Structure formats: C-alpha cells, structure tokens
Amino acid sequence: MAKKTISLFKFLMVGLLALLGFTSCSKKDKKELVCMYGTPEATLHINVKVVDTDGNPVSNANLALSYNNVPNNIYFLGPFYKPTGIDGKIVGEFRSASFIPDYSKFDIHLVYYKKLNPDLENKYKDDSVKVSFIKIKDPSGSWDQGTYRMEGGTLTLKENKE
C-alpha cells in the first residue's frame, strides 16, 4: 500500500510541475516577458552529394556540419544522422538547433567522420569541404534564425589504405 501511495504522489507531483511550467510561460499582455525553452533553430535546405575519388556515389555516409571546421562544433544533418542514399545524396529541409546567428557569415564545413560511419568499416578517411549558405528568408521570431540554402555540397572521399 505504501508503494502505491508513493507512486501516486510522484505521479501527481510530476503533473503539477508540468502544469506550473506551462503556466509560467503564458503571455497575459504584450508587455510581459515570455519564457522560452529550447535552442534557437534555423531551417537549412541541404543538397549534398558524397562520391569517392572515381566519382562513384557513396551510400550510407553519415555527415555533419562543422562551424569553423572544429570537430566539437558539429551539427548533424537531419534527425538521427540521416545517411546518404544509394545515389550518394542527402536532399531535404532540416531544422538545425544551434547558436550560429547567421549561417551565411560563418565558415561552415560539410564533414565526414569515420566514427559516425560504422557501416563503412573505416573504408574512407575523415574529410571535409567548405560549403556556403545563402540566406533565403530572414528570422521570424525569437528562436527562429532564418532559412538558408546550401551551395557547394559535394564531398569527395579518399579511401583509407591503413
């Protein structure tokens, strides 16, 4: 009986805390500061192609974007590391959660890391290529950082001969 009471109490407390969180962000008038949760996001239109040195498409390659080409500053393309298809491409629109205020003004690289690609069994070396983003829509809100289109999204991978 005591376990059921404790479980019920925990359940009610979680529900109460959730309700308090929602009500704390309500906006009663336009002068009130609105609390926001999450991370700023930008919409990225991606058109990526990954090929080997012979120009053949590389499928199943997981890619990331790197800010200033630093491995710790990576942003994955799409949810759960969407890999390249059989044609070596990733095409789509993705929401990128980041603190990059304007993708068109920063040094962004398209990155292939072996550690993200266990299916390819270290077949290719780590590599990256600089890409640019063109702003196609200005930010529209506090957490929206705008919409961008990628230019120059072809990455040529060299075989790992180790």
N, C-alpha and C positions, 0 to 999 in steps of 0.2 A: 504494500500500500504506500509506503514511504517513497519508493522509487517512482511510482506513478504520480504522486504529488509533486515530486521534484521535477519530473519530466514535463508535467503540465505547467508548472511555474516557469521553467526555462522557455517553453513554447510561448507562453503569454508575454514574457519579458522581451523576447526577440520580436514579436509582433508589435509591442508597444514602442520599442526603439525604432523599428522601421517606420512606424507612423510618425514618430517625432522627427525623423529625418526628412520625410516628405513635407510635413507642415512647416519645417524651418525654412524651406526654400520657396514657400508660397509668396506671391507678389500681390500685395493688397492695394498698393497705389504705385504710381510711376516713380515716386521719389525713393522708394525702398530699395536697398541693395539686394540683388538676387544672389543667393549662394549657388555655386555651381560645383558639380563633381565631375571628375574625369580629366581628360587631357585634350588640348587643342588638336583639331584634326584638319587635314587638307585632303581634297579629292585629287587623285592622281590618275590621269589617263595614260596607261602604260601600253607600249607596243615594243616588246623585247624579242630578240632572236638570238639564240645561242648556237654556235656552229663550232666544228673542230677546224684544224688547220687546212683540211681539204675542202671545207665549205659544206660538209655534211651536217644536218641538224643534230643537236644533242638533246635527247629527251630525258626527262626525269631530273633535270638540273634545278636545284633549289637556289634561288637568287635573293639578294638583299640590296638595299640602297644604303650607301655609306656617306655620311656627312663628313667632308674633308678627308675622305678615304681612311678613316680611323676604324679599325675592326670593332671597337666597343660602341661606336655610334652607328649601329645598323638598324634599319627598318625593313622588315620583311614585306615582300610583295604579296599582298593579299593575306587572307586568313590562313593560318597553319602552313605557311611556306608553300604556297601554290607552285608546283613544279612546272617546268616546260613540258609541252605536249609532244606528240610524236613528230611534229613538224619543227620542234625546237623553239616554239614561241610561247610567250605569255602575253595575251592581249586582254585588256579589260580596264574597268574603272575600280579603283581601290580607295578606301579611306585610310589614310596614314596618320596614326597618332604620333605626334612629335611636337617638339618645341622649336622647330625651324619656322621662323615667321614668314619667310618668303623663299620658296624653293628656287626661284629664278635668279636669286642673288648669291647663292652658295655653291661651293664646289661639291657636286654630288657624283658619286661613282656607282655604277652597276657592278655588283660584287658576286663572285662565285667562291665559296669556301668549301674545301673538301669535307670539313667536319659536319657540314649541313647535308651532305650527299652520300649517305652510307650505301645507297643502291648502286652507285657508280664505282664503288670499291677503289677509291683513290686513283681512278683512271686519268683524271686531269689535274693539272697544277692549279693552285689558287691564283686567281687573276681578277682584274677589274678593268673597267673602261669608263672614262669620264662621259657623263651624259648631261644634257641641259634640259631644263624645264622652262616652258613658256607659260606665263600666266594667261589663262583664258577667261577667268572670272575673279573679280575682287572678293575679299572676305565679306560674309553676310551675317555677322553676329559675333558674339563674344568669343566663342570657341572655334568658329569656322575660320580657317586660314586661307581660304580661296580654292580655286580649281586650276590645275596645271596639266599641260600636255608634255610628254617626254619627247625629246628629239635625240637621235643618235643612239638607239638602243640595240646595237649589235655587239655581242661579246664573242670573241674567238678564243677558244680554249686550246691550250697546248697539252699534249699527252704527258703524263707523269712517267718518266722512264726509270724511276728509282726501284 
